[in-house]
Amino acid sequence: MKRISIGLLGLGNIGAGTYKVLEQNRTHIEATTGLDLRITRILELDQERDRGFTVPPGVFTEDPSAIFDDPDIDIVVELIGGIEPATSFMASAMKGGKSVVSANKAAIAENYELLTETAASSGVGFRFEASVGGGIPLIGAITEHLCANEYTEMHGILNGTTNYILTKMSEQGLPYDDVLKEAQELGFAEADPTGDVKGEDVANKLSILMSLVFGKRVRPEDIPTRGITRITPEDFREAAENGCVIKLLASAFRAPDGTCECFVQPSWLNKTHPLAEVRNEYNALLIRGNAVDDLVFYGKGAGPFPTASAVLGDVIAIARRL
Ligand code: HSE
């Protein structure tokens, strides 16, 4: 059995979910992949919190160099979130010859060139499936199975927190603040949910997709973005009277001359539209390729376990090649 040592940066919601899924599915992963995946070091300041499992002695560290300088660590999994120090940590790990897996859409959207170029020049793997669409394997599909296509447009529901809020407000008439609190308790929202509700989290994800789908680098701050903070019960009523629902949509188009347009905004969708039935923390992406035509990806876009599924899928993909 091939043994792979993992250094985990951050044991918050997603880090703990990843740790649990790895332990829960260890026998299955070993049997199907022939890989013995071990989290040997964890960078975390809050080591006392009850996460429902015990980390063995000597695994926790508060010193990032204990991971970057450990010659036995093959893969660094970055789950601390935020732009810094996450970007510097990922770049240091790559320069030290370690492959990196990350779920950090903010850092990747902001520093896409730096991170992809550092990985390439260091000859290491860099995968970030969990950064867009949580558990939905859409980056792998877009960059691998569908890469013969030229894409012309895409539309996504890419934030679990806001989709959860919109669903509960429109279907149950619940107040915005109560539903946001629920989404936070369920582990969907960011530590500071402002970026979720203002649409910035979706802009980060759309920025990453613009690079992968259209080969266009669009910085998140250059994407026209409106969130859901000003939606009222009256808006839901008006949409329903017209046979529509309200969704926070990320949309992008590529014209035949190669110019692209993209934006994030709450939009009316006819109830018959394939994205209209996407409820709660589910995400979806409708993408149009010139060979495959329309495809819709659907699944849980937030939450510790779905996100852990994507993180561990990336770890296994890299580990198989090591
Ligand atoms: N806060 C994000 C969301 C987490 O609600 O979708 C997943 O990226």
Boltz pocket constraint, residues with backbone or C-beta under 6 A from the ligand:
constraints:
  - pocket:
      binder: B
      contacts: [[A, 103], [A, 130], [A, 131], [A, 133], [A, 134], [A, 158], [A, 159], [A, 160], [A, 161], [A, 162], [A, 187], [A, 188], [A, 189], [A, 190], [A, 196], [A, 201], [A, 301], [A, 302], [A, 303]]
      max_distance: 6.0
